[in-house]
């Protein structure tokens, strides 16, 4: 009997472990904030839920909102129009964000927005940094993210493309603004090679200097026939003192924060 009870307890423990991940996932969106707006219906319900969870995780880690909006009409929000589909999507992205902020239910001050438009006029994507993120994710970095997503977007793998948007944006938030993400200095193999190269040069220098130098000669052991004495005579010390200026105009102050939007993307 005891054996059966033991097996039963083990079975319950295994069942609890197996169901724990699903319980954790369901609790990830407890903040009640929506970050994925699939007006274009390009994701399945399961994909949309997973994207919400991922966006929530990054928000908890970075304090940044990764927002996604899709459309097949671009009529959900009032915005300016032009004769260019990409420019219209930028206007749409700005209108979407302004509408979201105007609700006042949640602060979206620190956000990066992915907008995907699939209409009869064309297929376009826009990445936009909002507020402070307009500096961290500037125009060139928005274009970089779009280039990383392009193949999946072109092949209608919208879920995979959006996950790339999340991961690349998260990576760029770790880099100082203005640093090229494709720089060789950021490549692990280059850093390893550089370390070996510097180490090899240091070893060569140490080996070159390890032989020592001759510091004595025959003059070292010869007695000098005469000595010449020299003396330093102290005369006086002169100290000049100047009153330090306390002009308040020399001080400076600054504040944090920023505004505006950055944009990047294209057709796919």
TIRO-574294 format. One record per residue: x, y, z of N, C-alpha, C, O in turn. Coordinates in steps of 0.001 Angstrom, whole numbers, plus 500000, padded with zeros to 6 digits. Example, Ala and Ser with C-alpha at 12.3 -4.5 7.8 and 13.67 -1.06 7.14 Angstrom:
513190494310507800512300495500507800513200496700507800514236496681508465;512850497750507080513670498940507140512900500030507870513409501138508039;
//
This chain:
500823498785500000500000500000500000500856501262500000500599502218499268;501881501231500847502770502382500918503440502646499572503683503791499189;503732501545498861504379501689497558503471502432496593503929503308495861;502177502088496585501227502742495688501073504228496036500988505084495156;501040504507497346500946505917497769502161506689497294502040507828496845;503328506078497389504559506716496945504498507015495459504842508118495034;504062506040494658503949506246493215502920507320492889503105508098491953;501836507364493659500794508357493429501319509763493694501028510689492937;502080509922494751502669511219495078503649511665494001503680512837493626;504443510732493509505401511048492442504671511487491177505097512417490493;503559510801490875502776511146489688502204512558489801502229513321488835;501692512902490975501153514254491176502253515305491057502036516381490502;503423514988491577504544515921491500504957516162490052505216517298489653;505017515084489266505382515223487852504327516018487100504664516841486248;503054515782487405501971516511486754502052518001487075501807518841486209;502395518327488317502520519726488716503653520412487971503513521551487525;504786519711487837505939520270487128505608520519485664506001521536485093;504880519578485059504542519707483649503556520844483403503613521488482356;502666521099484336501668522159484146502162523508484618501508524517484353;503295523568485310503809524837485829504095525855484746503736527020484917;504736525476483613504980526474482560503712527137482060503691528350481850;502639526350481863501394526937481372500802527897482387500216528914482016;500953527575483677500457528482484708501241529771484707500673530843484915;502551529684484473503400530873484435503037531753483253502953532973483390;502820531140482080502487531893480882501181532650481056501075533810480659;500190532001481647498894532643481785498953533844482714498086534716482651;499981533904483593500080534996484552500898536167484023500981537205484679;501498536020482861502405537043482355501689538324481966502293539394482029;500451538259481575499737539443481112498834540022482189497815540641481883;499203539823483440498370540285484538498310541804484645497431542336485322;499236542515483985499182543976484082498013544547483273497695545730483392;497376543708482451496195544140481713496453545127480605495516545754480110;497704545285480200498056546245479148498140545529477806498852544532477682;497427546020476808497479545435475473498622546077474695498737547302474655;499471545250474075500607545754473310500606545252471876501432545687471073;499701544350471538499580543838470172498157544125469684497181543698470301;498055544851468572496764545252468008496684544728466572497145545379465634;496099543558466421496101542858465135494839543182464335493992542315464123;494718544438463892493559544817463087493605544148461712492565543932461088;494799543825461248494936543196459936494717541699459956494684541069458898;494564541107461147494308539676461305495365538831460596495045537930459820;496633539141460881497723538391460254498310537339461202499156536543460791;497874537328462453498334536338463422497174535422463811496008535815463758;497512534209464197496506533351464812496306533810466254497099534594466774;495253533325466893494998533700468284496161533270469189496548533995470106;496708532086468917497823531589469723499054532454469533499750532769470498;499329532843468287500494533694468014500345535058468676501303535589469237;499156535615468610498918536919469225499125536853470739499693537768471335;498668535780471346498838535618472791500316535497473159500766536075474148;501059534745472363502493534585472623503232535912472454504125536228473240;502868536683471438503504537979471220503204538934472375504060539726472769;501994538858472913501654539666474091502548539278475272503035540143476000;502757537981475453503595537513476556505034537990476403505658538427477370;505559537902475177506938538330474935507074539831475192508038540273475819;506117540603474712506160542053474922506091542384476406506748543314476873;505299541625477137505198541828478585506544541561479258506981542333480111;507200540462478870508495540113479455509523541227479230510239541615480153;509588541731478006510548542795477712510210544068478482511105544807478892;508925544320478676508533545490479444508997545372480889509455546349481482;508879544179481452509320543965482825510832544070482942511351544524483962;511541543648481894513003543660481920513570545040481609514508545492482265;512995545714480602513570546953480102512794548202480489513328549310480442;511541548023480871510704549188481100510318549879479811509910551040479811;510451549155478710510140549691477377508958548924476797508863547707476954;508064549637476131506904549007475513507177548720474033507370549642473240;507190547458473677507290547046472288505865546848471781505195545887472157;505412547748470936504032547735470462503955547242469022504845547516468217;502899546522468707502683545992467355501276546358466913500312546133467644;501158546927465710499846547209465135499855546750463683500794547035462940;498804546037463285498694545575461900497386546092461307496416546340462023;497380546248460001496179546769459333496114546266457903497142545970457293;494904546169457370494741545883455942493903546976455256493495546853454101;493669548044456025492915549168455448493549550530455744493376551475454975;494269550629456834494815551888457351493699552901457636493909554109457533;492538552408457989491403553285458255491009553304459735490029553947460110;491769552601460567491417552548461991491630553895462695490978554186463697;492548554715462163492864555995462800492928557090461735493343556848460602;492516558277462112492590559423461197494045559884461087494732560090462087;494482560036459851495867560458459647495995561137458291495122561016457432;497081561840458122497341562500456839497584561453455771497960560320456070;497368561840454528497577560913453414498467561557452367498550562780452259;499119560719451611500015561178450542499881560216449369498991559366449341;500766560363448419500762559462447266501766558328447443502053557588446502;502300558197448669503312557173448918502841556269450047502510556745451133;502809554939449788502287553986450761503132553949452033502590553820453130;504449554060451897505315554009453079505128555244453955505089555145455182;505014556397453320504780557624454080503434557577454784503311558020455926;502425557042454105501107556915454730501151555987455949500458556221456940;501971554935455867502089554025457005502772554725458184502423554471459336;503729555593457909504350556370458976503315557269459647503286557381460873;502460557914458833501391558741459393500440557887460233499991558304461300;500143556693459737499254555771460443499870555370461786499179555340462805;501171555064461786501857554667463012501805555778464048501543555519465223;502053557008463624501997558150464541500582558348465085500403558639466268;499570558188464210498178558354464638497786557262465632497087557526466610;498242556035465375497977554931466298498569555221467667497902555045468687;499814555663467692500477555920468972499823557087469709499607557023470919;499510558149468975498847559301469606497506558908470217497157559359471308;496753558060469503495469557614470015495647556765471272494868556858472221;496697555930471257496972555062472401497344555891473631496874555623474736;498185556888473429498616557737474537497459558572475073497372558826476275;496570558998474174495480559891474574494462559209475490493700559882476184;494449557863475491493502557169476356493814557407477824492917557432478667;495116557585478123495520557883479493495430556729480456495648556912481653;495113555532479967494982554380480850496332553796481266496431553090482270;497379554102480475498699553529480739499744554423480087499484555033479050;500915554501480687501984555343480147502786554578479094503400553553479387;502768555088477877503539554481476787504687555400476354505077555397475187;505232556191477300506248557189476963507485556578476312508102557195475444;507839555389476723509059554744476254508665553564475376508448552461475877;508570553795474050507986552756473190508678552679471835509224553659471329;508633551476471269509034551236469880507855550533469216507346549541469739;507422551043468073506204550549467420506550549859466105507261550414465267;506044548656465937506097547965464648504719548054464012503734547598464592;504648548642462818503392548739462071503527547929460791504468548124460021;502586547022460566502591546197459358501289546452458601500196546282459142;501425546857457357500264547154456522500242546228455317501189546188454532;499154545487455180498965544596454029497661545018453353496577544589453749;497782545859452335496601546392451648496707546132450154497711545601449679;495670546506449416495694546357447963496708547296447332497143547072446202;497091548353448057498083549300447540499502548783447668500389549211446930;499722547870448593501068547339448783501235546744450165500320546764450988;502416546216450400502757545592451680503951546350452248505029546370451655;503746546966453392504776547826453971504896547589455469503946547177456134;506081547858455974506319547786457415507050549042457854507884549581457126;506728549495459046507373550684459616507763550386461047506969549847461818;509002550743461403509467550670462790509690552095463253510316552893462556;509178552412464428509224553791464900509561553850466386508943553170467205;510557554681466719510878554944468117510110556160468593510037557170467893;509543556066469771508721557151470307509336557702471587509851556950472414;509276559028471741509809559659472938511301559427473078512060559691472145;511732558934474234513152558694474483513732557651473527514911557709473176;512905556707473115513394555649472232513660556149470822514260555426470026;513236557359470485513535557921469172515033558174469023515551558190467907;515727558372470137517187558547470111517897557212470134518838556992469372;517453556315471006518091554999471121517845554159469869518764553507469373;516623554167469359516290553457468119516040554535467059514894554870466760;517110555062466508517001556163465548516645555627464158516394554434463988;516627556528463162516206556126461814517046554980461256516505554033460686;518360555063461419519231554032460854519005552684461540519056551642460888;518758552700462833518510551449463542517136550883463197516959549665463159;516159551760462943514848551285462482514994550553461149514385549505460940;515802551110460252516050550460458957516776549131459151516489548152458461;517709549104460087518459547871460375517510546758460835517623545617460388;516575547097461732515610546100462217514748545587461068514490544388460961;514308546501460216513480546091459070514246545142458144513683544157457666;515511545429457894516313544555457027516422543150457620516410542162456887;516529543062458954516598541746459605515282540985459477515269539755459448;514182541718459402512859541103459319512425540812457888511473540059457682;513087541380456908512572541433455538512202540054454980511103539876454454;513101539090455092512844537785454475511563537146455020510752536621454257;511389537193456333510183536603456921508936537382456525507892536781456269;509024538700456471507877539493456029507508539164454586506333539004454254;508519539068453743508293538794452323507622537442452112506840537266451177;507935536489452988507379535136452867506143534928453746505725533793453978;505562536030454234504344535988455049504529535271456383503559534784456963;505740535203456862505996534630458182505939535773459203506956536143459791;504771536310459400504619537524460201504944537290461679505501538165462342;504601536129462180504896535819463574506403535784463811506896536378464769;507134535089462941508592535020463068509230536400462885510178536754463586;508704537160461948509233538504461712509050539381462945509933540170463282;507918539251463612507651540062464804508563539662465952509000540519466721;508856538380466079509796537947467106511191538515466834511915538853467770;511565538618465568512843539251465224512819540724465616513809541252466124;511685541388465378511541542784465800511799542924467293512518543827467720;511216542033468087511419542070469533512896541886469887513469542689470624;513500540832469362514867540481469763515883541530469302516781541892470062;515750542019468068516698543015467562516542544347468290517532545009468601;515307544734468558515084545982469287515654545874470696516287546806471192;515427544738471330515980544514472665517504544584472643518113545162473542;518119543998471617519583544031471488520083545467471337521085545846471944;519392546254470535519834547627470281519652548526471500520359549525471639;518719548189472382518568548988473598519767548828474529519974549644475427;520559547774474314521742547542475141522971548284474616523963548427475331;522906548760473356524034549454472752523877550954472927522770551491472869;524989551614473138524969553062473249524483553663471938524829553182470859;523685554711472037523140555359470841524271555793469916525280556335470369;524100555554468632525086555953467640526058554864467244526762555009466244;526121553765468004527027552666467672526403551815466576525233551440466656;527192551517465556526724550696464445526587549243464907527585548644465309;525392548658464863525224547269465323525982546257464474526190545126464913;526404546640463262527170545742462399528676545922462560529452545319461818;529099546747463524530516547019463712531282545749464061530793544902464809;532495545626463508533346544476463812533678544392465297533882543304465835;533731545530465944534076545558467363533064544807468213533373544409469336;531860544609467693530819543909468436530792542410468133530025541669468747;531619541964467193531639540548466834532517539781467820533642540196468099;532011538666468349532761537893469333534072537380468750535112537436469406;534021536878467510535243536327466910536302537406466749537491537128466906;535895538628466441536855539722466292537446540097467647538640540381467740;536626540103468700537111540433470032538118539393470512539124539735471133;537840538108470218538768537044470610540080537186469852541157537087470441;539990537422468526541204537577467716542013538779468172543241538720468237;541320539876468489542007541076468957542722540820470276543840541293470481;542078540069471174542690539756472467543961538918472290544979539175472931;543885537910471408545065537090471143546186537921470521547357537756470862;545811538817469604546817539658468955547526540572469930548751540686469906;546748541234470802547340542126471799548225541334472756549323541772473100;547745540165473185548530539331474090549846538888473455550882538870474120;549807538528472158551017538092471457552039539222471371553235538999471557;551566540433471090552468541590471011553115541869472363554305542172472433;552329541765473440552872541996474785553945540974475116554970541321475702;553719539706474744554709538658474990555988538929474225557081538730474757;555869539384472976557063539711472187557860540837472831559088540774472894;557168541862473306557864542987473953558576542535475217559711542937475472;557911541697476010558528541191477244559741540317476930560760540395477616;559628539488475895560747538626475523561938539448475027563088539102475297;561665540531474305562724541388473778563487542077474895564699542275474808;562759542442475952563389543177477059563927542264478152564511542754479118;563748540968478029564155540058479095565655539827479123566155539306480120;566419540193478060567861539961478009568638540867478937569766540530479298;568099541984479335568806542907480214569727543837479448570026543603478276;570171544879480105571067545865479498572318546021480354572262545867481574;573468546331479704574726546577480394574662547946481047574507548962480370;574784547965482371574660549237483106575984549704483700576034550780484296;577067548921483554578384549329484087579429549236482994579252548511482015;580523549974483162581667549910482246582934550169483050582894550226484279;584061550325482356585328550472483075585389551743483911586124551807484897;584625552748483522584649554000484270584001553857485637584248554666486531;583184552844485802582502552654487074583490552374488198583248552755489344;584630551696487876585587551256488894586812552158488996587708551885489795;586867553198488222588006554128488278587754555199489325586638555703489445;588810555556490099588717556621491077588838557962490377589684558162489505;587984558856490776588044560194490199589202560937490856589377560875492073;590008561654490030591178562384490550590775563601491347591544564064492189;589618564122491112589173565299491866587656565302491920586968564724491079;587176565970492936585745566079493110585337567534493061586050568411493548;584255567768492506583738569122492440582448569177493236581512568421492974;582402570077494209581205570194495038580316571295494515580797572341494078;579044571064494559578072572061494136577035572202495229576654571222495870;576582573422495437575600573683496480574431574449495912574606575302495042;573231574151496398572039574924496067571739575839497235571700575394498382;571528577107496955571260578088498006569797578500497946569321578981496918;569081578309499063567690578708499164567597580218499341568260580782500210;566803580856498548566702582320498613565400582725499281565424583309500365;564259582428498659562981582807499245561875582015498558562057581390497514;560747582079499194559545581465498636558511582541498404558255583372499276;557918582524497228556886583507496903555599582782496573555573581939495676;554533583099497287553242582451497076552219583498496687552057584514497363;551526583232495579550490584151495119549134583502495330548940582341494968;548210584226495903546876583715496141545879584539495348545970585765495292;544911583840494726543879584515493950542531584093494481542310582913494756;541638585031494628540298584741495096539541583989494011539530584407492853;538910582879494383538177582052493423536853582711493075536108583158493947;536584582760491783535357583391491327534155582525491667534200581306491500;533103583133492132531864582401492463530737582873491584529579582868492001;531059583287490351530047583781489415529062582674489092529454581627488577;527797582890489386526779581861489182526577581531487727526022580481487404;527016582403486838526821582154485408527682581022484904527448580494483817;528692580637485695529574579551485259528955578189485480529453577203484937;527884578096486261527243576804486504526295576488485379525845577383484664;525980575177485214525078574744484136524145573692484677524446573030485670;523044573544484041522078572529484452521450571935483223521468572541482152;520884570730483374520237570056482246519155569141482747519101568806483930;518297568741481844517194567869482223517141566663481341517695566667480242;516478565624481806516351564413481009515096564444480175514340565415480179;514892563345479453513683563231478640513929563625477209514966564203476883;512984563317476359513111563656474956511791563421474275510873562857474870;511684563846473034510434563699472319510668563383470865511800563168470431;509560563355470101509672563126468685509546561666468322509254560816469164;509776561388467034509669560016466528510785559750465533511231560650464822;511225558513465494512129558049464432511358557042463604510419556413464092;511757556890462344511054555966461453512045555236460540513094555768460177;511686554033460193512450553260459230511624552078458752510708551638459446;511936551569457592511187550426457075511112550468455559511971551064454910;510103549847454995509951549820453545508923548789453127508218548214453956;508852548570451848507911547590451299508546546214451313509770546084451300;507715545198451339508226543817451306507381542941450393507663541752450245;
//
